[in-house]
Amino acid sequence: MNRPTETILMEFRQLGGSGFKVPVLSFGTGTFGGGNEFFKAWGDSDVKEATRLVDVCLEADLTMFDSADIYSSGMAEEILGQAIKGRRDRVLLSTKGTFRVGPGANDVGSSRFHLIRAVEASLRRLGTDAIDLYQLHGFDAVTPIEETLHALDDLVRAGKIRYIGCSNFSGWHVMKSLAISEKYGLARYVAHQAYYSLVGRDYEWELMPLALDQKVSAVVWSPLGWGRLTGKVRRGQPLPETSRLRSKQVTDIGPPVSEEYLYRAVDALDEVARETGKTVPQIALNWLLRRPSVATVIIGARNEQQLRQNLGAVGWELTTAQVARLDAASAVTPAYPYWHQKGFAERNPPPV
C-alpha cells in the first residue's frame, strides 16, 4: 500500500540569467537501468519502479529530471522516457552529453558532429522533441569552443534544446565560453552542474563567485558526498551492504574524502539532527539549499523510501547557528590563491 506524500511546498528558483524556473530539488536518474558495475552500485530501477518514483516526485511538485547519455549506456534516458510517457507537459528534462558513447573517433567530445548526433539520440531515447536543459558533461579541450557554442546555439534555434549549461568545468572554461557567447551573440550557459557537498566544498573557491558574477546557477550533483552523508557511514561501523562505497570502481572515480574529515562533519550533522528531528541526509541537503548560487540540488534514490526521505529536505530551514556549526565542521584551507585572497576580505568579500 502506497502512503500519500506529506505536503511539501516546493520552492522554484530562476536558473542563472534566464527566465526559466526550476524546482530546488531535481531527481537524478543515474539509478535507472544499472547497466554495468559502476551504475549498478548506484541502483538498477526498471521502468515500473522508475514510473513509481516519477509519480512520487510529481506529487511533491519535483518536476525536473536529470539524466545523461552515458548513464547505463543510454538505458537511463530510455527508462526515463518510458516513465514520463503521457505526461511530458508536466516535467522538465535535463540531460548531458560529451563523454564517449561508442568506439568511433567521433563518438566523444563537444564537436558539432558529435553534439548534434548526441542530442538527436537523447531526444529519441527520452521520447520528446525538445530537451529543456542540455549540458556538456565535461570540458573538451580539443574542440574549439567557438565550434561547440555555435553547434549548441543552432540546436537552440532549431527548438531541440531550450537552455544550455555545462558540467565539471573549471573557472576559466566557463568564463572563456561566456566571453565567446557574448562576442558572437550565441546562447549562453545558464547552469553549471557541479559537485558540491558538505564534505566537498571546492566549488566555493572560484566557481561560486563566478556563478554569482555571471549569473550561472549551480545545479548540484552528488550532494551527499558520493554516498558518504546518508547517515549510515559512521566512525567504527562497517559500510552498509547497499553502499556504493563498497565498489572500488566507484570510489576510485569519485571525490576523495579523508575519514577524519568525514567523521567530523557527520558528528556535526548528528548534533543538528538531534536538535531538529530531521535526518542526516535532509540536513546535508538543506545546508546546500542555503548556499549562494545554488538553483537546484539533484537527489537520487534507489527506491521510494529513499526518495521520500530526501524530499523531506525542503519546507523548513536550518538556523543561522546550525549553518555556522556545519560550516565550521566542514571547513578546510583552500588551495592557493584562494587562501591568500581570504586574508584580504575587505577587497575580496565572501559570496553571499
Buried (B, 14 or more C-beta within 10 A) or exposed (E): EEEEBEEBEBBBBBBBBBEBBBBBBBBBBBBBBBBEEBBBBBBBBBBEBBBBBBBBBBBBBBBBBBBBBBBBBBBBBBBBBBBBEEEBEEBBBBBBBBBEBEEEEEBBBBBBBBBBBBBEBBBEBBBBEBBBBBBBBBBBEEBEBBBBBBBBBBBBEEEBBBBBBBBBBEBEBBBBBBEBBEEEEBBBBBBBBBBBBBBBBBBBBBBBBBBBEBBBBBBBBBBBBBBBBBBBBBEEEEBBEBBBBBBEEBBEEBBEBEEEBBBBBBEBBBBBBEBBEBBBBBBBBBBBBBBEBBBBBBBBBBBBEBBBBBBBBBBEEBEEEBBEBBBEBBEEEBEEEBEEBEEEEEEEEEEE
